[in-house]
């Protein structure tokens, strides 16, 4: 069980105070976004993921989890702690669990360590589901409202998957394709060519085909990974085609999800979000900018936020483009991941590789014992950059 040493905690708090008061900003027409806070998406849930946090920080975590249960109108905290895992893995449970735990960890940083997001962070972003946590951290959405949205959206998504299975008799989910360096664009072109031929699964022919027959590029995750969403059998048929006729042989990895996220199957979730998101519940601008999954750029207005947050239920998640924008155009050098699992950190680290660069680095806080190292490194690299 993790017990935070009080002397170390005091040292981190002093460092954070110095970090917040010494930061400087450059006034230019383009934003200088040096430090990014990012959150994970679907699939990182695991049984017992709140236990070390409750043991280390009961004063913050116990009331937070009680509030979570009240918001979602069930004992989600018990399901997270005890399982069964098959229930936790259901979309309507996994998504609010991941989002809530991500924000709980951020609350620990704020309440136990004096971390101030708007002072220590320049921009937020989240992978797919993680966009909701990013919008909470950025100050665009209130936590309770966002969690309620995620739970109700998860209910709709779960029903979308059940309906698709009933109509087709097929199994649905997502498969990641990992290609050789330099082959991502040709691979995407080969996939799109197959989908445009009017074959079963053609996204470009969506008006003529039922949603369950369509395949979508759900995520562009990195310079060598995309994720396809739809019927497993139809995705496998596509893979056979591009291997035989397209000259590509990507490694295929079946993901944990058993839903076809970011595909036409999720159109009811898009329609739900269009109605559920109301202007009076959205704050714009927030405390810091937030990157849209759909455009890979900061949200530009309240209307832009509402439209694109709804769209991401059915649109491609441009994660790699988001990382490239922050890295190459916005000048981001420090990346702090908060939330369960290491997937987000691994995707970012692979693209920016700043662990040894002056003033830069990628860190994640998924367990209590990672807090001190991450916050000290964040403060130290900011000082290095100022030299």
N, C-alpha and C positions, 0 to 999 in steps of 0.2 A: 504494500500500500504506500502510495506516495505521500510524504509529509514535507511540505515546503519549508526549508530552513528559514527562520525568521531573519537572520542576518542577511542572507542572500536576497530575500524579498525586499528588505530595506534598500539594499544596494541597487537592485533593479529599479525600484521606484525613484531613487535619486537620479539614476541615469535617464529615466524617462522624462523627469522634470527638466533636466539639462537639455535633453534632445528636443523637447517641445519648445523651449525658449530660445534655442540657438538656431533653429531652422530658418533658412532664408529662401525667398521666392524671387524669381526673375519675372519682371513684367514685360511680356511680349504679346504679339497678336496670337501666337499659338501657345496653348497651355504647356507648361513644363510639369510633367507628372512623374516625379522621381520614385515614389513609393506606392506600390499597388497592394491591395488586400483582396485575396481571391478565395472563393468558396467552392466546395465540391458539388457534383451532381448525383444523379441516381446511381445506385449500385454499391455505395460505400457503407451501407447499413450493416450492422452486425449485432448479435445479441450481447448484452452486457456493456455496450459502448459508453454508457453513462456512469458505470460503477466507479471507475477511478476518479472521476470528477466529483461525485458525491462524497467519496471518502476524503479527498484532498480539500474540497471547498464546500462543505455542507451548507454554510451560511448563505451562499449565493445559489447553489444548485438545487437544493431541496425546494425552496419556494418557487424557483423558476419552473421546475418540472411539475409542480402542483398547478401552476398557472397554465402550463401547456395542456394538461389534462382537462382543465376547465374549458379552454378554448376549443378543443377538438371533441369535447363531450364524450370522452371515454378514457380508460386507464391506459393510455399509450405508454406512460412511463413504465408500467408493469410489463407490457409487451416487449419494450426495448430491453428491459433488465432480464426477463425470464424466458421470453419467447412464447410459443414455439416459433422457430425461424421461418417456417412456411407462412405463418400469419404476418410476421414482420416484413417479409419480402413482398407482400401484396402492395401494389402501387399506392393505394389509399392509406396505407400505414407507413411504408418506407419513406415516402416523400416528406410528409410532415415531420417524421422522426429525424431525418437528415437535416432538414432546414432548422428545426428547433435546436438540435444539438450544436449545430454550427453557431447559432446566435448565443446559445448558452456559454460556449467557450469564449466568445467575444465579451459577454457580460462578466465572465471571470477576469479577463484582462482589465476590464474597466473598473470593476468594483474591488478587486483584490490587489491590483497593481497600479491603479490610477491611469491606465491607458486611455488616451483621448483620440478617437478615430479621426476627428476632423483636424487635429493638430499633427498627428503622427503619420497620417495617410493622405495621399493626393488623389487616389482614384480607386474604385472598387469594381470587381467583375466576378461573375460566377458562371460555372459551366452548367448550362441547361437549367435544371432545377435550382442550382446555386445562384442564379440571377435574382431570385427572390430574397435570399439572404443578403446579397450584395446591395439590393435596393433598400433593405432595412438598415444596413450599416451606413449607407450613403445618406440616409435621412429622407428618402423619397416615400417610403411606406412605413407605417407603424407595424411593429412586430405582430401584435395580436391580429390585426387585419390581414397581414400577409400570410400568417399561419393558417387562418381560417380559409383564405383563398386556396392555399396549397392543398389543404385537406379536401375541400369540396371539388377542386380541380382533379385531385387524385381519384375521388369517387367516380367522376365522369370518365376519366381515362381508363379506370378499371372496367367500367361498363362497356367502353368502346372495344376493348380487347375481347371481353366475353361475347359481345355481339358478333365480332369478326370471326371468332372461332365457331359460333353456332351457324353462321351463314356459309362458311367455307369448309368446316371440318378440318382446318389446318392449324398448325401451331405458329405463333408469331413471336417475334423478338428482334434482336439486333446482332449483327455480325461485323466485327472490325476487320478491315483489310489492311495489312501492313506490307508495304512495298519496299523495293530497293531505293536507295538515295537517288534523287533526280527523276524518279518515275511517277511521282504523285500526279502531276498534270496529265501525262498520257493515260494513267489509270483512270482518272476521273473522266477523261474524254471517251475512253473505251466503254465505261459504264453508261455514260449518257448516250452514246451512239446506240448501244443495245436497247436502252429504254425508249429511244426515239423511233425504233423500227416498227412500232405497232405490235410488238410481241406482248404476250401476257406479262403484266408487270410494268407496262410503260407509263411512267409518270407523265410524260408529255402528252399522253392520250387520256388524261384523267377524266375528261368529260364523258368519255365513252366506256370507261371501265369502272366496275365497282371498286371502292376504296381498298377492299381486302386483296385485290389482284395487283395492286401497285407496289412498286419498290421505290424507296426514296434514299437519297444521300442524307442521312440524318445529321451527321457531324463531320466536319473537317477538323481533326484534332491536332495534327502536327504535320511536319513536312513529309512524313511517310505513312500517315494513317488516316483513313476515312472510316466511317461506320455506315453500314447499310441497314435499313429498317423495313420490315414487312414480313411476309410469309417466309419461314425458314426454307421450305422447299423451293420457292420461287427465287430466293437469293442464291441457293445452291445451283439452280439452273443457269442463272446469270454467270456464276463463277465458271461453270463448265464452258459456257460460250466464250468468255473473254480469255480463258486459258487455251482453248482450241483455236480460236480465230483472231483474238486480239493481241496475242504475243505477250500476255501478262500472266504471272504466276504469283500473286500476292499470298502471303500467309493469312489464313482466315481464322479468326478467334471468336467463338460464340460468347457473347456477353451474358452477364447474370440476369439481365432484364428479360421478362417474358411478355413484354408489351412492345408494340411497334411505335415508339415515340418519334415525334417529328416526321410524321407521315400523314397522308390523307385520312387514315383510320381515326386519327385524333381530331378530325374536324369538329365534332361536338364539343370538345374541350376548348377549341378556338372560339366557338360561338358562345360558350359559357363565359369565357373570360371577357369577351367584348361587352357582355351585359353586366358582369359582376364588378368590373373595374369602373369606378365612378370618379369623376374629377375631384369631388370633395374629399376623397380618401387618398389622393396623390399630392405630394408636396414637390413643387419644382420652382427653382432649383433646390437641390438637397444641400447637405453640408459639404459634400465633395461630389465630383462627377462619377457617373456609373456607366460602364461600357455595355452596349446592347449586343446580345448574342446574334441578332439578325443582321445588323449593319456593321458590326465590329468597330463602332465609333461611339463616343459618348452620346447618350440621349440628348436631344436638342430642345425638347419642349415637353410640356405635360401631355399634349396630344400624341407626340412621337413616342413617348414612354408607354402610354396606354395601348397604342396600336401595335407596337413591336413586342411588348410583353405578351399580348394575346397571340400574335403571329408565331411566336417561338414554339407554340404547341405543335405546329404543323410545318414550320420552316426549318431549313438547315441551320445548325449551330456553327457559326464561323469562329470557332475557338482559336485556331491557328492564326487567322487574320487579326483577331483581337490582340493576341500576344505580339504579333509582328508590328501592329500599329503602335502599341505602347513601347515596345523595345526600340524600333527603328525611327519612329516619327515623334513620339511624345517624350523620349528620353528617359524612360523608366529604367531604374537600375536595381531597385530593391523590391523583392516580391515576398509577401507573407501570406501563406495559406492557413486558413482557419477552418476546422471541421473534421469530421471522421475520414479516415483513409488517407492513403498516400498517392492516389491516382492523379489528383490535381497537381501536386508538387512535381511528380515525375514528368507530366506533360510539359509543365513550365520549364523545369530544369533542362530537359532535353533540347528545348528551343533556345534558351537564352544563355545557359552555361556560364553563370557569373560567379560561381562559388569562390574563385580566387581573384576576381577582378577588383581593382581598387574602388571602394565605394559601392560595391554591388554584391548581390547574393540572393539566394532563394532559400527560404525557410518555411517550415510548416509546424503548426501546433495541433496535433491530434491527440496527444496525451499530456497530462500535467507536467511530467518531467521534461518536456520540451520547451516549456515557457521561458525559463531563465536564459537558455542559450539563444533562443530566437530574439528575445527582446534586447539582450545585450548586444547581439550581432547587429541588429537594426540600428541601435544607437551608435555603435562603433563605426559602422560603414558610413553613416551620415557624417561623422566627424572626419573620416578619411576623405570624403568627397569635398568637404569644405576647405581642406588644406590647399 
